[in-house]
Amino acid sequence: MAQRHLDPTDPTAAAGPPPVPAGGDALADYLRAQATEFLRALRLHRESGAGAHGNGAHPSGAHPSGAGAVDRGRGRGPAPAPDGPVDAARALRRAARRLSGTLHTFQPLLDAEWAEAMRPELAWLSGTLALEHAYASRLDRLLQALHRLSGSAAFPAQQQAGRAAPARATATADPAPVTPLAPSVTRPSPADRGNLTVGAAKAGALLDRQLTLARTRAHSTALQALGSSRFHAVADKVALLASEVPLKDTAAAAADLRPLAAAARDRLTDAVAALPLVTAGNPYNAQALVHGLSPDPAPHPQDAQWHQVRLLLRLHRYALEVLAGTDADGADGTTDVRLLAAGEALDRHRDASEAAAAAAQAARTPRIAPATAYALGVLHADQRHEVEAARYAFQHSWRKEPIRL
């Protein structure tokens, strides 16, 4: 009797039944990996951190008022330290962000009570560690913008900030260089440049005082947080997560992750659809600039939507990272260059928006000289133009076809 052989041209016969995509197991692997990164960064922070940075994260609970504490009498931080604590704090915050975002997206597959308790704690830790670096980078951005607008030499405040900047224990990734794609910002005329130069030095000194004070307070807050029982409780929970992930039930181990990842993508798509991308595609946003001239200290009404899109884009990227472990060759698991470019544009948008708010806040300081107020006003307008440039770059990158690596 002749034997019946499978037709090699039949793809279904050659490949067999389609594989069942892993679900909760892949999610558990990702959470364990991020928890391990968190613990590794914490150990590196403790071992390489000299002075306050090392003591603040030490499980023994050493008080941050030791040798490395902030010198409040001079208003400056400790002497510069090696980059070890900086890199460790950056990795610590990176792991905390990914853990928090993954718990948010895939919470239906996890123990609800545990996830609800962990998410706010991780968000608190990530936000606390971000403040000091945010103030330092904002000051650098504003001083460089003043230097560019006035055409003068580097301000003394900028030089002092470079010499006396404390080790960035709460640093994150270095801000991306600002490369606006929108038409160039209007610069002051030569007649006005003289007035701007007169007030730029005082404006730079005022910004240096205000933002350095805020940075010093954020530094002290981070040290207190890293030495608190609240942080140690978070670290203990992450240590348990590195060994055991509390899934909702046994069925969650085989659940498909793609519907939850698709829901995160849909939330991002809906938020982007609500943005005024047509306005962002124009070189001049009159409504935004008119609000910038208002004395109202409230945040810019157009910025909140863009900040929310930035957060949703981050959640979408984290969901893709989880899927990459199960569907690395598929459309949902590869790197989308469009998402990377859009994320960089939104980061520049956030930095410029916060810098403009800081300039406006400094301009409201009582009894400042008119030349100083004028320089701060020009600086505020310049940063709002940078906001528009970032929106312009985002809408160009978002409307392109996805390019996957």
PEWO-V763812 format. One record per helix or strand of 2 or more residues. SS is the DSSP state (a for helix, b for strand). FROM is the first residue (numbers start at 0). LEN is the number of residues. If there is no record, write none. Layout:
# PEWO-V763812
ss = {SS:SS}
from = {FROM:FROM}
len = {LEN:LEN}
This chain:
# PEWO-V763812
ss = {a:a:a:a:a:a:a:a:a:a:a:a:a:a:a:a}
from = {10:23:51:83:106:111:155:189:228:249:257:276:285:302:336:369}
len = {5:25:5:22:3:39:9:37:13:5:16:4:7:22:27:29}
